[in-house]
């Protein structure tokens, strides 16, 4: 019977035949030592590689198991040389052992790569969604959804989820049960700073945690040239709305932003902002400095903390911008009706209008014009929802036609100047949403726009000298920041890499 190695013996021991070398050499100019050892036998890697490739292809196709792969490697033994060639037999035995080890590792790697992977889904909250409906849409059953909401209640109010929020959910494959998955993890951003995480532990319990991002306080210096509106121009210049609103409140004792501001005016602000390390704005901080240019006149104001801990805004000469009463206790409103005789829009005849009306959209915040105590709150005749604040023994202010009152507003409550007390509405005898605002002196309504308002505190002596030094530092810092967008912290050197 023919030896099964008779056809490959010339390749295993080239001492018997080298005819192939001259033929191959004419086709591929390779040297003999590339393929052969010094003893004249073919190098093992050129015999093992084709067999390994066949094994890998078979395993990937699911046609070989680890046992089959091992047996395939073992079948190489059938290629063993004759008993007379001991050296070739030893080499084949070593190759067989290496092939068996390699086949086992290949099978393990393929099985690991093809194991079931966890499933992850990200669901976006839509308009009208509840947290329970979003979790069920993500794949949680009713029981797990209920337990998840209950566990997160201490960190997340399920009634306050907003459209656009995203919930990431992960499911792990059930071990030993092909095709089944079990809830494993849930994460949801509560806001720009906080993320709530819910993990299912091995015993089935749900563990909740709150991850809070670290924030950095940065200072910005920006300016807006007013074109059509203050808010629109400020937004275009990259100034946050909250900073614009704060600036309006600072100037509201002297400036009517509906009547006094014109195209070509400008506002300059230096303010703080809390941000995450990646530059995401979390919330705005304090306005440090503001300068309003109205009709060619500059009006700079500076934030300053006094010796007693009180914080106020002062002009450059140390005079507080705060008055006893604000002239405009509302933002972004239009003066729709002044104080005096007018034809009543509802009754149809001339009648004394004992206040001023500010037209604004429903829900616009209304501020207390000064410090005081709420004397009356509730329905009041044709005024609808009404609040009256007593500021001192002779001066009171009144606010009418409100949609509703702010939280914690009640009779006898103390309020601070600029505090939100309610929101614009159209209750009572009204033709549209607006604020009816009155100032009462000794029980009589007077024109809020002409009444003389008491000036706030004026700094003197050592406190004035300290304030002057503070002003000089603020001016230097603003000059250094001008044209830059970021500043690490108040008093730091500017980062030249920032723009």
C-alpha positions as semicolon CSV with decimal commas, in nm:
position;residue;x (nm);y (nm);z (nm)
1;X;0,000;0,000;0,000
2;X;0,133;0,347;-0,084
3;X;0,268;0,562;0,196
4;X;0,027;0,858;0,242
5;X;0,325;1,092;0,278
6;X;0,478;0,985;-0,049
7;X;0,334;1,294;-0,219
8;X;0,463;1,548;0,034
9;X;0,791;1,383;0,135
10;X;0,988;1,591;-0,113
11;X;0,873;1,900;0,083
12;X;0,953;1,749;0,425
13;X;1,303;1,631;0,335
14;X;1,461;1,812;0,045
15;X;1,767;1,591;0,055
16;X;1,565;1,348;-0,159
17;X;1,442;1,599;-0,412
18;X;1,511;1,962;-0,508
19;X;1,337;1,969;-0,841
20;X;1,067;2,199;-0,704
21;X;1,330;2,462;-0,605
22;X;1,452;2,529;-0,956
23;X;1,096;2,545;-1,089
24;X;0,970;2,780;-0,816
25;X;1,282;2,989;-0,837
26;X;1,206;3,072;-1,196
27;X;0,862;3,200;-1,098
28;X;0,933;3,371;-0,759
29;X;1,290;3,487;-0,688
30;X;1,301;3,365;-0,325
31;X;1,591;3,210;-0,148
32;X;1,589;2,854;-0,020
33;X;1,635;2,961;0,342
34;X;1,303;3,152;0,340
35;X;1,120;2,820;0,342
36;X;1,370;2,564;0,477
37;X;1,564;2,508;0,794
38;X;1,937;2,440;0,795
39;X;1,857;2,070;0,807
40;X;1,668;2,101;0,480
41;X;1,315;2,053;0,621
42;X;1,024;2,288;0,552
43;X;0,967;2,549;0,820
44;X;0,671;2,463;1,048
45;X;0,492;2,797;1,007
46;X;0,435;2,735;0,635
47;X;0,264;2,406;0,706
48;X;0,067;2,527;1,012
49;X;-0,071;2,848;0,860
50;X;-0,300;2,686;0,599
51;X;-0,439;2,445;0,855
52;X;-0,506;2,730;1,105
53;X;-0,689;2,933;0,843
54;X;-0,911;2,637;0,764
55;X;-0,987;2,587;1,134
56;X;-1,076;2,955;1,189
57;X;-1,304;2,960;0,883
58;X;-1,480;2,649;1,003
59;X;-1,529;2,780;1,358
60;X;-1,661;3,121;1,239
61;X;-1,918;2,945;1,023
62;X;-2,034;2,745;1,323
63;X;-1,927;2,419;1,166
64;X;-1,662;2,325;1,421
65;X;-1,679;2,290;1,799
66;X;-1,377;2,294;2,021
67;X;-1,368;1,914;2,018
68;X;-1,384;1,905;1,639
69;X;-1,111;2,165;1,612
70;X;-0,890;1,962;1,843
71;X;-0,959;1,646;1,646
72;X;-0,881;1,833;1,324
73;X;-0,548;1,932;1,470
74;X;-0,493;1,576;1,583
75;X;-0,561;1,450;1,232
76;X;-0,231;1,604;1,134
77;X;-0,081;1,293;1,293
78;X;-0,195;1,097;0,988
79;X;0,066;1,292;0,799
80;X;0,343;1,153;1,021
81;X;0,652;1,044;0,830
82;X;0,774;0,691;0,819
83;X;0,923;0,534;1,131
84;X;1,268;0,561;0,980
85;X;1,266;0,938;0,982
86;X;1,284;1,013;1,359
87;X;1,367;1,379;1,322
88;X;1,065;1,453;1,100
89;X;0,841;1,255;1,337
90;X;0,955;1,467;1,634
91;X;0,888;1,788;1,445
92;X;0,538;1,673;1,346
93;X;0,457;1,576;1,706
94;X;0,559;1,922;1,828
95;X;0,353;2,087;1,557
96;X;0,052;1,873;1,651
97;X;0,075;1,985;2,015
98;X;0,096;2,352;1,917
99;X;-0,200;2,315;1,683
100;X;-0,417;2,163;1,957
101;X;-0,339;2,451;2,196
102;X;-0,400;2,711;1,925
103;X;-0,730;2,555;1,818
104;X;-0,859;2,567;2,174
105;X;-0,772;2,937;2,208
106;X;-0,934;3,021;1,874
107;X;-1,258;2,848;1,975
108;X;-1,264;3,032;2,310
109;X;-1,206;3,368;2,141
110;X;-1,481;3,307;1,884
111;X;-1,728;3,193;2,148
112;X;-1,649;3,499;2,362
113;X;-1,689;3,737;2,067
114;X;-2,020;3,587;1,965
115;X;-2,166;3,589;2,321
116;X;-2,482;3,796;2,369
117;X;-2,400;4,164;2,431
118;X;-2,600;4,404;2,655
119;X;-2,872;4,609;2,487
120;X;-2,877;4,985;2,537
121;X;-3,150;5,232;2,444
122;X;-3,183;5,609;2,474
123;X;-3,538;5,745;2,491
124;X;-3,619;6,115;2,456
125;X;-3,905;6,263;2,660
126;X;-4,180;6,394;2,434
127;X;-4,456;6,647;2,488
128;X;-4,722;6,506;2,721
129;X;-4,504;6,214;2,831
130;X;-4,490;6,092;3,189
131;X;-4,185;5,928;3,339
132;X;-4,375;5,599;3,365
133;X;-4,475;5,605;2,998
134;X;-4,117;5,681;2,890
135;X;-3,978;5,392;3,098
136;X;-4,234;5,151;2,955
137;X;-4,145;5,269;2,605
138;X;-3,781;5,199;2,690
139;X;-3,870;4,837;2,765
140;X;-3,931;4,825;3,143
141;X;-4,237;4,637;3,265
142;X;-4,496;4,812;3,483
143;X;-4,360;4,673;3,810
144;X;-3,999;4,770;3,737
145;X;-4,111;5,117;3,618
146;X;-4,303;5,173;3,942
147;X;-4,008;5,060;4,156
148;X;-3,764;5,273;3,955
149;X;-3,975;5,590;3,993
150;X;-4,018;5,522;4,364
151;X;-3,643;5,475;4,411
152;X;-3,556;5,798;4,225
153;X;-3,820;6,014;4,394
154;X;-3,568;6,157;4,641
155;X;-3,356;6,297;4,357
156;X;-3,604;6,350;4,075
157;X;-3,960;6,482;4,073
158;X;-4,132;6,266;3,807
159;X;-4,388;6,545;3,750
160;X;-4,119;6,788;3,639
161;X;-3,961;6,599;3,349
162;X;-3,929;6,817;3,041
163;X;-3,961;6,744;2,670
164;X;-3,616;6,683;2,527
165;X;-3,472;6,513;2,835
166;X;-3,306;6,179;2,758
167;X;-3,317;5,854;2,954
168;X;-3,050;5,589;2,884
169;X;-3,147;5,231;2,974
170;X;-2,935;4,915;2,961
171;X;-3,050;4,550;2,962
172;X;-2,813;4,257;3,027
173;X;-2,866;3,909;2,876
174;X;-3,006;3,651;3,120
175;X;-2,738;3,387;3,182
176;X;-2,834;3,042;3,057
177;X;-3,154;3,169;2,895
178;X;-3,080;3,256;2,535
179;X;-3,273;3,552;2,396
180;X;-3,396;3,693;2,731
181;X;-3,276;4,025;2,876
182;X;-3,317;4,183;3,218
183;X;-3,313;4,552;3,322
184;X;-2,968;4,652;3,452
185;X;-2,913;5,032;3,459
186;X;-3,083;5,367;3,401
187;X;-2,935;5,718;3,383
188;X;-3,110;6,051;3,338
189;X;-2,991;6,413;3,349
190;X;-3,193;6,601;3,610
191;X;-3,042;6,929;3,488
192;X;-2,715;7,052;3,340
193;X;-2,536;6,979;3,666
194;X;-2,692;6,663;3,812
195;X;-2,739;6,310;3,673
196;X;-2,941;6,044;3,855
197;X;-2,830;5,681;3,811
198;X;-3,027;5,367;3,896
199;X;-2,853;5,028;3,908
200;X;-3,005;4,684;3,964
201;X;-2,786;4,481;4,201
202;X;-2,738;4,102;4,199
203;X;-3,005;4,053;4,468
204;X;-3,256;4,246;4,256
205;X;-3,256;4,563;4,468
206;X;-3,248;4,902;4,295
207;X;-2,970;5,136;4,409
208;X;-2,997;5,505;4,319
209;X;-2,721;5,768;4,322
210;X;-2,680;6,130;4,216
211;X;-2,373;6,236;4,020
212;X;-2,297;6,608;4,043
213;X;-2,058;6,770;3,798
214;X;-1,790;7,000;3,932
215;X;-1,841;7,365;3,840
216;X;-1,604;7,654;3,780
217;X;-1,687;8,021;3,835
218;X;-1,581;8,226;3,534
219;X;-1,617;8,597;3,467
220;X;-1,721;8,741;3,130
221;X;-1,708;9,094;2,992
222;X;-1,936;9,168;2,696
223;X;-2,118;9,452;2,528
224;X;-2,430;9,481;2,315
225;X;-2,509;9,763;2,076
226;X;-2,886;9,802;2,084
227;X;-3,050;9,764;1,744
228;X;-3,420;9,672;1,766
229;X;-3,452;9,556;2,128
230;X;-3,230;9,521;2,432
231;X;-3,301;9,150;2,478
232;X;-3,250;9,066;2,110
233;X;-2,926;9,266;2,087
234;X;-2,793;9,112;2,411
235;X;-2,876;8,761;2,289
236;X;-2,689;8,831;1,965
237;X;-2,387;8,945;2,171
238;X;-2,397;8,626;2,379
239;X;-2,521;8,784;2,703
240;X;-2,755;8,551;2,898
241;X;-3,116;8,662;2,947
242;X;-3,081;8,635;3,325
243;X;-2,796;8,889;3,318
244;X;-3,001;9,125;3,101
245;X;-3,296;9,093;3,341
246;X;-3,070;9,164;3,640
247;X;-2,925;9,468;3,462
248;X;-3,275;9,600;3,394
249;X;-3,364;9,564;3,763
250;X;-3,046;9,750;3,860
251;X;-3,136;10,047;3,638
252;X;-3,513;10,030;3,680
253;X;-3,522;10,303;3,948
254;X;-3,417;10,565;3,690
255;X;-3,457;10,417;3,341
256;X;-3,778;10,322;3,162
257;X;-3,654;10,056;2,922
258;X;-3,960;10,092;2,701
259;X;-3,943;10,469;2,653
260;X;-3,583;10,573;2,723
261;X;-3,387;10,315;2,526
262;X;-3,326;10,390;2,158
263;X;-3,143;10,233;1,865
264;X;-2,774;10,319;1,891
265;X;-2,763;10,295;2,271
266;X;-2,540;10,029;2,425
267;X;-2,499;9,819;2,738
268;X;-2,171;9,687;2,880
269;X;-2,166;9,417;3,148
270;X;-1,915;9,214;3,345
271;X;-2,073;8,915;3,513
272;X;-2,006;8,576;3,670
273;X;-2,117;8,242;3,532
274;X;-2,105;7,891;3,680
275;X;-1,989;7,636;3,422
276;X;-1,887;7,272;3,408
277;X;-1,529;7,188;3,312
278;X;-1,634;7,128;2,951
279;X;-1,772;7,484;2,930
280;X;-2,144;7,409;2,965
281;X;-2,319;7,702;3,134
282;X;-2,510;7,593;3,446
283;X;-2,636;7,921;3,590
284;X;-2,549;8,288;3,588
285;X;-2,390;8,452;3,889
286;X;-2,367;8,816;3,991
287;X;-2,348;9,124;3,774
288;X;-2,021;9,284;3,886
289;X;-2,028;9,594;3,669
290;X;-2,268;9,748;3,419
291;X;-2,255;10,055;3,203
292;X;-2,556;10,179;3,012
293;X;-2,508;10,435;2,736
294;X;-2,839;10,615;2,680
295;X;-2,864;10,906;2,435
296;X;-2,487;10,955;2,451
297;X;-2,475;10,957;2,833
298;X;-2,281;10,688;3,023
299;X;-2,434;10,550;3,346
300;X;-2,187;10,308;3,511
301;X;-2,281;10,113;3,825
302;X;-2,071;9,885;4,047
303;X;-2,163;9,596;4,274
304;X;-2,023;9,651;4,622
305;X;-2,049;9,468;4,954
306;X;-2,056;9,709;5,244
307;X;-1,899;9,664;5,588
308;X;-2,226;9,534;5,737
309;X;-2,254;9,263;5,469
310;X;-2,526;9,434;5,264
311;X;-2,476;9,428;4,886
312;X;-2,593;9,710;4,662
313;X;-2,510;9,886;4,335
314;X;-2,354;10,232;4,344
315;X;-2,260;10,500;4,098
316;X;-1,891;10,590;4,065
317;X;-1,926;10,864;4,331
318;X;-2,066;10,622;4,593
319;X;-2,441;10,691;4,562
320;X;-2,677;10,394;4,572
321;X;-2,891;10,348;4,263
322;X;-3,163;10,210;4,487
323;X;-3,461;10,434;4,553
324;X;-3,742;10,393;4,801
325;X;-3,959;10,268;4,511
326;X;-3,891;10,128;4,167
327;X;-4,040;10,336;3,889
328;X;-4,115;10,026;3,680
329;X;-4,196;9,709;3,880
330;X;-4,204;9,484;3,569
331;X;-3,962;9,379;3,293
332;X;-4,016;9,423;2,921
333;X;-4,355;9,591;2,951
334;X;-4,504;9,873;2,748
335;X;-4,666;10,173;2,913
336;X;-5,016;10,144;2,769
337;X;-5,203;10,399;2,979
338;X;-5,078;10,685;3,194
339;X;-5,210;10,858;3,505
340;X;-5,504;11,102;3,457
341;X;-5,838;11,140;3,280
342;X;-5,909;10,900;2,996
343;X;-6,197;10,732;2,816
344;X;-6,245;10,404;2,996
345;X;-6,195;10,112;2,752
346;X;-6,470;9,904;2,916
347;X;-6,720;10,156;3,061
348;X;-6,705;10,382;2,754
349;X;-6,695;10,720;2,931
350;X;-6,426;10,951;3,063
351;X;-6,297;10,848;3,403
352;X;-5,996;10,929;3,618
353;X;-5,726;10,666;3,582
354;X;-5,550;10,664;3,918
355;X;-5,247;10,459;3,819
356;X;-5,039;10,351;3,522
357;X;-5,087;10,042;3,304
358;X;-4,805;9,826;3,171
359;X;-4,909;9,595;2,888
360;X;-4,724;9,261;2,893
361;X;-4,783;8,900;2,803
362;X;-4,970;8,677;3,046
363;X;-4,738;8,531;3,310
364;X;-4,478;8,811;3,306
365;X;-4,331;8,847;3,660
366;X;-4,434;9,147;3,871
367;X;-4,192;9,279;4,136
368;X;-4,244;9,453;4,467
369;X;-4,156;9,819;4,407
370;X;-3,995;9,847;4,751
371;X;-3,942;9,677;5,084
372;X;-4,261;9,643;5,283
373;X;-4,542;9,430;5,424
374;X;-4,836;9,287;5,231
375;X;-5,140;9,469;5,367
376;X;-5,398;9,301;5,143
377;X;-5,396;9,009;4,900
378;X;-5,693;8,859;4,715
379;X;-5,989;8,967;4,502
380;X;-6,066;9,339;4,511
381;X;-6,369;9,470;4,322
382;X;-6,293;9,541;3,954
383;X;-5,920;9,507;4,018
384;X;-5,940;9,129;4,009
385;X;-5,643;8,961;4,179
386;X;-5,488;9,242;4,381
387;X;-5,195;9,305;4,620
388;X;-5,136;9,618;4,830
389;X;-4,797;9,667;5,003
390;X;-4,735;9,909;5,292
391;X;-4,381;10,052;5,269
392;X;-4,398;10,300;5,557
393;X;-4,655;10,498;5,748
394;X;-4,744;10,715;5,447
395;X;-4,651;10,523;5,129
396;X;-4,817;10,214;4,977
397;X;-4,819;10,052;4,634
398;X;-5,092;9,844;4,466
399;X;-5,087;9,587;4,185
400;X;-5,402;9,473;4,002
401;X;-5,541;9,233;3,737
402;X;-5,286;8,963;3,827
403;X;-5,321;8,616;3,685
404;X;-5,204;8,462;4,014
405;X;-4,982;8,533;4,313
406;X;-4,627;8,414;4,371
407;X;-4,557;8,134;4,617
408;X;-4,566;8,224;4,988
409;X;-4,746;8,552;4,925
410;X;-4,997;8,614;5,206
411;X;-5,125;8,895;5,423
412;X;-4,864;9,019;5,670
413;X;-4,571;8,870;5,478
414;X;-4,255;9,081;5,442
415;X;-4,129;9,139;5,086
416;X;-3,804;9,280;4,952
417;X;-3,765;9,529;4,672
418;X;-3,744;9,344;4,340
419;X;-3,901;9,023;4,481
420;X;-4,157;8,854;4,254
421;X;-4,503;8,891;4,407
422;X;-4,725;8,778;4,117
423;X;-4,774;8,747;3,742
424;X;-4,946;8,953;3,474
425;X;-5,303;8,851;3,391
426;X;-5,638;8,999;3,290
427;X;-5,860;8,933;3,593
428;X;-6,130;9,181;3,697
429;X;-6,244;9,460;3,465
430;X;-5,978;9,431;3,195
431;X;-5,960;9,417;2,817
432;X;-5,626;9,234;2,799
433;X;-5,326;9,121;3,001
434;X;-5,155;9,409;3,180
435;X;-5,042;9,537;3,520
436;X;-5,230;9,824;3,681
437;X;-4,982;9,989;3,921
438;X;-5,063;10,253;4,182
439;X;-4,867;10,457;4,435
440;X;-5,062;10,583;4,736
441;X;-4,939;10,867;4,963
442;X;-5,141;10,924;5,279
443;X;-5,425;10,722;5,128
444;X;-5,442;10,910;4,794
445;X;-5,335;10,775;4,454
446;X;-5,054;10,984;4,300
447;X;-4,875;10,967;3,966
448;X;-4,600;10,702;4,006
449;X;-4,394;10,868;3,734
450;X;-4,375;11,212;3,892
451;X;-4,369;11,135;4,266
452;X;-4,037;11,224;4,428
453;X;-3,858;10,911;4,540
454;X;-3,619;10,902;4,831
455;X;-3,252;10,845;4,738
456;X;-3,075;10,534;4,871
457;X;-2,762;10,522;5,085
458;X;-2,455;10,735;5,008
459;X;-2,110;10,606;5,106
460;X;-1,890;10,834;5,316
461;X;-1,551;10,845;5,485
462;X;-1,346;10,524;5,498
463;X;-1,622;10,327;5,330
464;X;-1,620;10,567;5,035
465;X;-1,239;10,542;5,011
466;X;-1,259;10,160;5,009
467;X;-1,529;10,178;4,743
468;X;-1,312;10,405;4,524
469;X;-1,032;10,147;4,534
470;X;-1,286;9,879;4,442
471;X;-1,406;10,086;4,147
472;X;-1,049;10,134;4,019
473;X;-0,990;9,756;4,031
474;X;-1,314;9,684;3,848
475;X;-1,230;9,937;3,576
476;X;-0,883;9,782;3,525
477;X;-1,028;9,434;3,509
478;X;-1,294;9,531;3,256
479;X;-1,035;9,709;3,040
480;X;-0,818;9,395;3,050
481;X;-1,115;9,172;2,962
482;X;-1,250;9,382;2,679
483;X;-1,250;9,182;2,357
484;X;-1,217;8,849;2,538
485;X;-1,495;8,602;2,612
486;X;-1,364;8,423;2,923
487;X;-1,190;8,509;3,246
488;X;-1,106;8,235;3,492
489;X;-1,196;8,419;3,814
490;X;-1,222;8,769;3,952
491;X;-0,869;8,898;4,004
492;X;-0,689;8,632;3,795
493;X;-0,465;8,708;3,501
494;X;-0,645;8,666;3,167
495;X;-0,590;8,346;2,973
496;X;-0,445;8,453;2,640
497;X;-0,557;8,125;2,479
498;X;-0,921;8,212;2,532
499;X;-1,117;8,426;2,295
